Amino acid sequence: MRKYRSTLLLALLLLAVSALSLFVGVIALSPSELLRGGEQAEILLISRLPRLLAILCTGAGMSVAGLIMQQLCRNKFVSPTTGATISSAQFGILLALVYMPQSTIWSRAVFSAVCAVLGTWVFVCFVQHIPFRDPVMVPLVGIMFGNVIGGITNYIAYRYEMTQALSSWLTGSFSTVLRGRYEIVWLAVPLVVLAFFFANHFNIVGMGRDFSKNLGVNYNLILFLGLTIAAMITAGIVVIVGSVSYIGLIVPNLVAMFKGDKIRGTLADTALFGALFVLICDLLGRIVIKPYELPIELIIGVVGSALFVGMLIHRLNHGQKAVRFRKYRRQTGGERL
């Protein structure tokens, strides 16, 4: 029971904050009025509840996608943002807008998913051919590759005068989420469940090709399965919400500081904390300049950057203490056989 204490606590916090978020907005809602039905009940069902569900799916999905990519690439700085997955998904949306102007949201999701999967696979192929896989070099390759894709996307958008149409997918926001126009994000739920079933396989693949072969696990198949799950989660969210950066980078690292690096042991906490983190950031965006609203991308950029810097400082101090401890043991003969 002890090991599930953090999961239970996160679930209770998420439930409480979720209930609070339903009553925060330009139009004030009250429980008594909701019970009577009418206009406030319609607002709840058409706008507030779909927005809450989209936030939960976005936070949980992007966090799990980042966790999978970090495990498979064996690098804590890899995520859908630094792995060119988001840039590839945006490129797919643009292709759908250019070549299928009358396409539905589902058609754009298909284009986005295919491009996101291909872009993520190409990034991993680049990483596997880097002779010296420095922890910082891997995300730098992803950022540069993502910038190349972003440059091509911007060129095509200018060429076909699609910059206005593309702008809504460049900055993440939940303000346009309404009933009947957001259901694609629900795809994140079965994909997260699928990731949980293959969690042990992802752990094994994260140990390397030789280790996987010795345990009878198909390295390439599990690698591409995990990357495909992460890319499809990202694509479904980008099509509806837009670009929501750094969730997949920050959340898995924060959870790993307290729960360790085993994906099966951290996946549930990562999903819950990711949903809670995005929900709190969204509430801040609705409250800071009320009655106006700040995009979720801006809030996550500010809050997430501060958390990430603090996390880096903590890891640096922890590493220095470990080095000093090993040095002390050598000096005192603690490591002699």
Solvent accessible surface area in square Angstrom, and as a share of the most:
residue,aa,sasa,rsa
1,M,176,0.78
2,R,190,0.69
3,K,140,0.60
4,Y,126,0.48
5,R,152,0.56
6,S,40,0.26
7,T,31,0.18
8,L,91,0.45
9,L,105,0.52
10,L,26,0.13
11,A,39,0.30
12,L,101,0.50
13,L,82,0.41
14,L,21,0.10
15,L,126,0.63
16,A,62,0.48
17,V,27,0.15
18,S,10,0.06
19,A,54,0.42
20,L,104,0.52
21,S,2,0.01
22,L,32,0.16
23,F,71,0.30
24,V,22,0.13
25,G,12,0.12
26,V,110,0.63
27,I,84,0.43
28,A,78,0.61
29,L,14,0.07
30,S,38,0.24
31,P,87,0.54
32,S,62,0.40
33,E,64,0.29
34,L,32,0.16
35,L,160,0.79
36,R,183,0.67
37,G,28,0.27
38,G,53,0.51
39,E,128,0.57
40,Q,41,0.18
41,A,20,0.16
42,E,100,0.45
43,I,31,0.16
44,L,33,0.17
45,L,88,0.44
46,I,66,0.34
47,S,33,0.22
48,R,20,0.07
49,L,63,0.31
50,P,4,0.03
51,R,21,0.08
52,L,14,0.07
53,L,60,0.30
54,A,0,0.00
55,I,0,0.00
56,L,41,0.20
57,C,14,0.08
58,T,0,0.00
59,G,0,0.00
60,A,20,0.16
61,G,0,0.00
62,M,2,0.01
63,S,0,0.00
64,V,0,0.00
65,A,0,0.00
66,G,0,0.00
67,L,8,0.04
68,I,0,0.00
69,M,0,0.00
70,Q,7,0.03
71,Q,33,0.15
72,L,6,0.03
73,C,5,0.03
74,R,126,0.46
75,N,12,0.06
76,K,63,0.27
77,F,57,0.24
78,V,0,0.00
79,S,0,0.00
80,P,1,0.01
81,T,36,0.21
82,T,8,0.05
83,G,0,0.00
84,A,1,0.00
85,T,0,0.00
86,I,11,0.05
87,S,25,0.16
88,S,3,0.02
89,A,0,0.00
90,Q,21,0.09
91,F,45,0.19
92,G,0,0.00
93,I,0,0.00
94,L,0,0.00
95,L,34,0.17
96,A,0,0.00
97,L,13,0.06
98,V,22,0.13
99,Y,144,0.55
100,M,78,0.35
101,P,88,0.55
102,Q,169,0.75
103,S,12,0.08
104,T,83,0.48
105,I,55,0.28
106,W,134,0.47
107,S,31,0.20
108,R,50,0.18
109,A,11,0.09
110,V,93,0.53
111,F,61,0.25
112,S,0,0.00
113,A,21,0.16
114,V,79,0.45
115,C,22,0.13
116,A,0,0.00
117,V,17,0.10
118,L,93,0.46
119,G,7,0.07
120,T,0,0.00
121,W,78,0.28
122,V,60,0.35
123,F,0,0.00
124,V,6,0.03
125,C,58,0.35
126,F,95,0.39
127,V,1,0.00
128,Q,66,0.29
129,H,152,0.68
130,I,31,0.15
131,P,139,0.88
132,F,150,0.63
133,R,94,0.34
134,D,44,0.23
135,P,78,0.49
136,V,84,0.48
137,M,81,0.36
138,V,3,0.02
139,P,10,0.06
140,L,82,0.41
141,V,25,0.14
142,G,0,0.00
143,I,75,0.38
144,M,114,0.51
145,F,34,0.14
146,G,7,0.07
147,N,99,0.51
148,V,90,0.52
149,I,20,0.10
150,G,23,0.22
151,G,40,0.39
152,I,85,0.43
153,T,4,0.03
154,N,72,0.37
155,Y,144,0.55
156,I,29,0.15
157,A,1,0.01
158,Y,161,0.61
159,R,148,0.54
160,Y,102,0.39
161,E,154,0.69
162,M,39,0.17
163,T,56,0.32
164,Q,156,0.69
165,A,42,0.33
166,L,2,0.01
167,S,53,0.34
168,S,73,0.47
169,W,24,0.09
170,L,77,0.38
171,T,62,0.36
172,G,0,0.00
173,S,27,0.18
174,F,2,0.01
175,S,62,0.40
176,T,82,0.48
177,V,4,0.03
178,L,62,0.31
179,R,136,0.50
180,G,60,0.58
181,R,146,0.53
182,Y,7,0.03
183,E,49,0.22
184,I,3,0.01
185,V,1,0.01
186,W,119,0.42
187,L,82,0.41
188,A,5,0.04
189,V,83,0.47
190,P,76,0.48
191,L,24,0.12
192,V,22,0.13
193,V,73,0.42
194,L,64,0.32
195,A,0,0.00
196,F,78,0.32
197,F,136,0.57
198,F,58,0.24
199,A,0,0.00
200,N,73,0.38
201,H,71,0.32
202,F,0,0.00
203,N,22,0.11
204,I,38,0.19
205,V,1,0.00
206,G,6,0.06
207,M,121,0.54
208,G,7,0.06
209,R,118,0.43
210,D,108,0.56
211,F,92,0.38
212,S,0,0.00
213,K,159,0.68
214,N,126,0.65
215,L,102,0.51
216,G,70,0.67
217,V,20,0.11
218,N,89,0.46
219,Y,23,0.09
220,N,72,0.37
221,L,111,0.55
222,I,9,0.05
223,L,4,0.02
224,F,75,0.31
225,L,47,0.24
226,G,0,0.00
227,L,0,0.00
228,T,32,0.19
229,I,4,0.02
230,A,0,0.00
231,A,0,0.00
232,M,80,0.36
233,I,3,0.01
234,T,0,0.00
235,A,0,0.00
236,G,8,0.08
237,I,2,0.01
238,V,1,0.00
239,V,3,0.02
240,I,22,0.11
241,V,5,0.03
242,G,1,0.01
243,S,8,0.05
244,V,1,0.00
245,S,12,0.08
246,Y,96,0.37
247,I,0,0.00
248,G,2,0.02
249,L,11,0.06
250,I,4,0.02
251,V,0,0.00
252,P,1,0.01
253,N,2,0.01
254,L,26,0.13
255,V,12,0.07
256,A,13,0.10
257,M,57,0.25
258,F,169,0.70
259,K,67,0.28
260,G,33,0.32
261,D,87,0.45
262,K,152,0.64
263,I,0,0.00
264,R,87,0.32
265,G,44,0.42
266,T,3,0.02
267,L,6,0.03
268,A,42,0.32
269,D,3,0.02
270,T,0,0.00
271,A,14,0.11
272,L,39,0.19
273,F,51,0.21
274,G,0,0.00
275,A,3,0.02
276,L,11,0.06
277,F,15,0.06
278,V,0,0.00
279,L,0,0.00
280,I,76,0.39
281,C,1,0.01
282,D,5,0.03
283,L,15,0.07
284,L,73,0.36
285,G,1,0.01
286,R,17,0.06
287,I,93,0.47
288,V,89,0.51
289,I,75,0.38
290,K,116,0.49
291,P,78,0.49
292,Y,159,0.61
293,E,63,0.28
294,L,40,0.20
295,P,46,0.29
296,I,5,0.03
297,E,41,0.19
298,L,90,0.45
299,I,16,0.08
300,I,1,0.01
301,G,25,0.24
302,V,100,0.57
303,V,47,0.27
304,G,0,0.00
305,S,63,0.41
306,A,69,0.54
307,L,68,0.34
308,F,35,0.15
309,V,83,0.47
310,G,39,0.38
311,M,5,0.02
312,L,68,0.34
313,I,94,0.48
314,H,96,0.43
315,R,93,0.34
316,L,110,0.55
317,N,67,0.34
318,H,121,0.54
319,G,32,0.31
320,Q,82,0.37
321,K,124,0.52
322,A,36,0.28
323,V,80,0.46
324,R,142,0.52
325,F,120,0.50
326,R,115,0.42
327,K,108,0.46
328,Y,133,0.50
329,R,93,0.34
330,R,140,0.51
331,Q,125,0.56
332,T,82,0.48
333,G,17,0.16
334,G,38,0.36
335,E,85,0.38
336,R,198,0.72
337,L,228,1.13
